[in-house]
Amino acid sequence: MTTTGHGAYGGSVVDDDLWARRSSAFGAAAREYAEHRPGYAPAALDWLLEGAGRDVHDVLDLAAGTGKLCGALDPAMLAELGRRVPSARRLVGRAEAVPLADDSVDVVAVGTAWHWFDTDRARAEVRRVLRPGGVLGLVYALDRTDVPWVAEVGRLALTSVSTTPPDPDAPFDLTGWEGWELEERRFDHVHRRTADSLTAMFGTQSHTMVVSPEERAETLARVRAFLASQPETAEGEFDLPMQTWVARLRPPG
């Protein structure tokens, strides 16, 4: 059996068993995920919150992961979120069955995670918990594939279960949102990395975590060797150019 819209931003066809393994893989490396995954441009999150058009008192970070506004939530990820953001109210739930009352939040924010959901059910739950005038924000961290070395290292990091990377011109499939008011913006930013920490970051991606130990080791060795060969990345710290893409969506009515 296959599923459309799971495991890839653009709606690639993915085997259900593979999708399930990939979506639940993050907890095994929660600490590494929190340490090595890039965050988002602060200006992007400011713009998202401004979209509510009202004073924002309650924000639901759906699939909060370790607190980066990112990831698929499970107990290990939840524990890491508590360690890093102890003031956050943490709830175990699912995007398809949010454990909150109707009309209870001003903003729902989803960081690099909407593609793991049953989108129709999750969309209905978002509408249910949003207060009138509230906004849903889909936030994605994108590689700057217009930078040659970034594009090449991304290609070398692909594994046998990798899905098609998102198109930088259309990073997310927004079909099915008829009637929702939509705005999109992109925000350039950078993250400081070393060759070792960037290699470790690729090791926290689901398509790397679910393959055999041998393929994982080969993939990461390939990435590390490439970084060592490039003048931009061979020595010390360097800037990893990134882009945060945000879609602000307001439900109809």
C-alpha positions as MATLAB code, in Angstrom:
seq = 'MTTTGHGAYGGSVVDDDLWARRSSAFGAAAREYAEHRPGYAPAALDWLLEGAGRDVHDVLDLAAGTGKLCGALDPAMLAELGRRVPSARRLVGRAEAVPLADDSVDVVAVGTAWHWFDTDRARAEVRRVLRPGGVLGLVYALDRTDVPWVAEVGRLALTSVSTTPPDPDAPFDLTGWEGWELEERRFDHVHRRTADSLTAMFGTQSHTMVVSPEERAETLARVRAFLASQPETAEGEFDLPMQTWVARLRPPG';
ca = [
       0.000    0.000    0.000;
       1.235    3.513   -0.737;
       0.303    6.941    0.535;
       0.432   10.273   -1.261;
       1.561   13.289    0.693;
       3.442   11.511    3.473;
       7.190   11.690    3.926;
       7.836   14.333    1.281;
       6.985   17.988    1.092;
       5.658   17.810   -2.418;
       3.409   14.767   -2.142;
       5.673   12.003   -3.459;
       4.274    8.474   -3.346;
       5.759    6.730   -0.313;
       5.279    3.205    0.991;
       3.172    3.289    4.181;
       5.553    1.116    6.175;
       8.510    3.265    5.173;
       6.551    6.421    6.014;
       5.736    5.046    9.467;
       9.357    4.102   10.148;
      10.639    7.472    9.006;
       8.059    9.490   10.940;
       8.862    7.664   14.191;
      12.643    7.594   13.783;
      13.501   10.911   15.430;
      13.095    9.967   19.081;
      16.033    7.577   18.956;
      18.299   10.567   18.353;
      16.437   13.331   20.187;
      19.537   14.853   21.800;
      21.460   14.823   18.502;
      18.425   16.233   16.708;
      18.237   19.154   19.118;
      21.968   19.807   18.897;
      22.499   19.607   15.155;
      19.253   20.495   13.381;
      19.137   24.107   12.178;
      16.502   26.456   13.515;
      14.532   29.107   11.689;
      15.024   32.768   10.847;
      13.680   34.828   13.793;
      12.152   37.321   11.349;
      10.132   34.489    9.824;
       8.562   33.617   13.156;
       7.829   37.277   13.873;
       6.039   37.520   10.527;
       4.050   34.400   11.298;
       2.815   35.746   14.627;
       1.908   39.087   13.056;
      -0.472   37.182   10.782;
      -2.926   36.644   13.606;
      -3.970   40.292   13.339;
      -4.623   40.335   17.074;
      -2.816   40.090   20.394;
      -1.362   36.597   20.555;
      -1.731   34.912   23.938;
      -1.709   31.193   23.132;
       0.404   29.439   20.494;
       0.230   25.737   19.697;
       3.570   24.412   18.400;
       2.137   21.329   16.727;
       4.640   18.459   16.460;
       6.959   20.505   18.639;
       9.767   17.961   18.599;
      12.651   19.211   20.730;
      11.493   22.811   20.665;
      12.987   24.032   17.387;
       9.462   24.374   15.967;
      10.332   21.142   14.244;
      10.020   17.360   14.196;
       7.647   14.514   14.940;
       6.684   14.434   18.615;
       7.241   11.291   20.675;
       8.188   10.748   24.342;
      11.938   11.111   23.765;
      11.443   14.297   21.782;
       9.028   15.566   24.443;
      11.612   14.989   27.176;
      14.218   16.922   25.223;
      11.740   19.765   24.707;
      11.179   19.877   28.464;
      14.903   20.061   29.095;
      15.401   22.914   26.622;
      12.155   24.857   27.110;
      10.967   24.018   30.647;
       8.297   26.743   30.652;
       6.402   25.202   27.722;
       3.228   23.284   28.462;
       3.842   19.894   26.899;
       1.075   17.550   25.762;
       1.306   14.182   24.070;
      -1.096   14.034   21.153;
      -1.442   13.802   17.411;
      -2.112   16.398   14.755;
      -5.209   14.384   13.861;
      -6.496   14.482   17.471;
      -5.200   17.613   19.196;
      -5.736   17.440   22.996;
      -7.036   21.010   23.268;
     -10.489   22.555   23.502;
     -12.256   24.299   20.642;
     -11.244   27.924   20.020;
      -8.315   27.678   22.429;
      -5.294   29.142   20.578;
      -4.470   32.200   18.498;
      -1.747   30.603   16.366;
      -0.934   27.049   15.305;
       2.652   26.711   14.128;
       4.047   23.603   12.430;
       7.788   23.424   11.787;
       8.937   21.053    9.028;
       6.317   18.507   10.028;
       3.024   18.979    8.154;
       4.083   16.383    5.566;
       3.975   13.696    8.276;
       0.268   14.263    9.001;
      -3.003   12.927    7.648;
      -3.585   16.332    6.118;
      -7.391   16.338    5.903;
      -7.828   15.316    9.540;
      -5.075   17.632   10.754;
      -6.567   20.569    8.818;
      -9.935   19.967   10.504;
      -8.294   19.863   13.929;
      -6.452   23.120   13.282;
      -9.723   24.812   12.370;
     -11.305   23.456   15.526;
      -8.673   24.738   17.978;
      -8.035   28.122   16.311;
      -9.906   31.105   17.692;
     -11.714   33.340   15.187;
      -9.104   35.407   13.352;
      -6.333   32.960   14.227;
      -3.667   31.758   11.822;
      -1.899   28.518   10.914;
       1.771   28.788   10.010;
       3.593   26.115    8.018;
       7.312   26.700    8.454;
      10.045   24.895    6.529;
      13.835   25.153    6.605;
      15.138   24.921    3.035;
      18.609   24.349    1.645;
      20.014   27.101   -0.543;
      20.472   24.871   -3.571;
      21.524   27.877   -5.641;
      24.853   27.601   -3.749;
      26.824   24.880   -5.591;
      28.465   23.187   -2.614;
      25.166   23.114   -0.698;
      23.399   21.487   -3.643;
      26.140   18.888   -4.031;
      26.346   17.905   -0.378;
      22.569   17.520   -0.352;
      22.802   15.193   -3.342;
      25.551   13.138   -1.711;
      23.477   12.781    1.477;
      20.610   10.995   -0.298;
      20.013    7.379    0.654;
      18.108    4.512   -0.932;
      14.888    5.630    0.790;
      15.164    9.362    0.129;
      12.162   11.019   -1.465;
      12.386   13.823   -3.992;
      13.764   16.955   -2.306;
      11.395   19.917   -2.285;
      11.467   22.229   -5.283;
      12.950   25.501   -3.983;
      10.449   27.392   -6.142;
       7.484   25.428   -4.737;
       8.661   23.793   -1.509;
       5.306   22.531   -0.338;
       2.184   21.210   -2.017;
      -0.578   23.624   -1.023;
      -3.404   21.885   -2.850;
      -6.411   21.135   -0.690;
      -6.468   24.533    1.000;
      -9.294   25.979   -1.070;
     -11.057   28.746    0.824;
      -8.124   29.409    3.153;
      -6.439   32.799    2.903;
      -2.797   32.189    2.020;
       0.338   34.331    2.223;
       3.919   33.115    1.652;
       7.307   34.618    2.406;
      10.946   33.520    2.457;
      13.678   34.635    4.834;
      17.385   34.060    4.175;
      19.590   33.218    7.146;
      22.712   31.228    8.000;
      23.828   28.680   10.572;
      27.376   28.285   11.817;
      28.629   24.787   11.168;
      31.756   22.678   11.001;
      32.265   19.731    8.688;
      31.642   17.399   11.614;
      28.484   19.128   12.843;
      27.005   19.372    9.354;
      27.692   15.686    8.776;
      26.017   14.946   12.108;
      23.006   17.008   11.014;
      22.516   14.768    7.984;
      22.654   11.832   10.396;
      19.492   13.118   12.133;
      17.374   13.077    8.966;
      14.800   10.303    8.727;
      15.999    8.957    5.379;
      19.441    8.422    6.943;
      18.195    7.012   10.232;
      16.075    4.158    8.850;
      18.561    2.606    6.419;
      20.992   -0.138    7.391;
      23.959    0.785    9.611;
      26.233    0.076    6.657;
      24.403    2.421    4.291;
      24.173    5.089    6.974;
      27.919    4.915    7.597;
      28.687    5.016    3.872;
      26.392    8.013    3.357;
      27.854   10.045    6.197;
      31.422    9.159    5.181;
      30.643   10.374    1.661;
      29.311   13.647    3.017;
      32.265   14.151    5.363;
      34.818   13.453    2.616;
      33.157   15.978    0.314;
      33.142   18.678    2.986;
      36.823   18.040    3.635;
      37.543   18.567   -0.068;
      35.867   21.975   -0.368;
      37.684   25.197    0.469;
      34.500   26.672    1.956;
      34.001   23.846    4.438;
      37.293   22.030    4.977;
      38.550   23.907    8.033;
      36.919   25.386   11.118;
      33.492   26.998   11.199;
      31.592   28.205    8.162;
      28.166   29.615    7.324;
      25.568   27.182    6.046;
      23.196   29.311    3.934;
      19.561   28.488    4.615;
      16.128   29.838    3.857;
      13.018   29.729    6.026;
       9.799   29.440    4.022;
       6.562   30.353    5.781;
       2.968   29.967    4.657;
       0.380   31.839    6.737;
      -3.090   30.344    6.357;
      -6.362   31.624    7.769;
      -9.373   29.322    7.687;
     -12.505   30.309    5.798;
     -15.260   32.006    7.713;
];
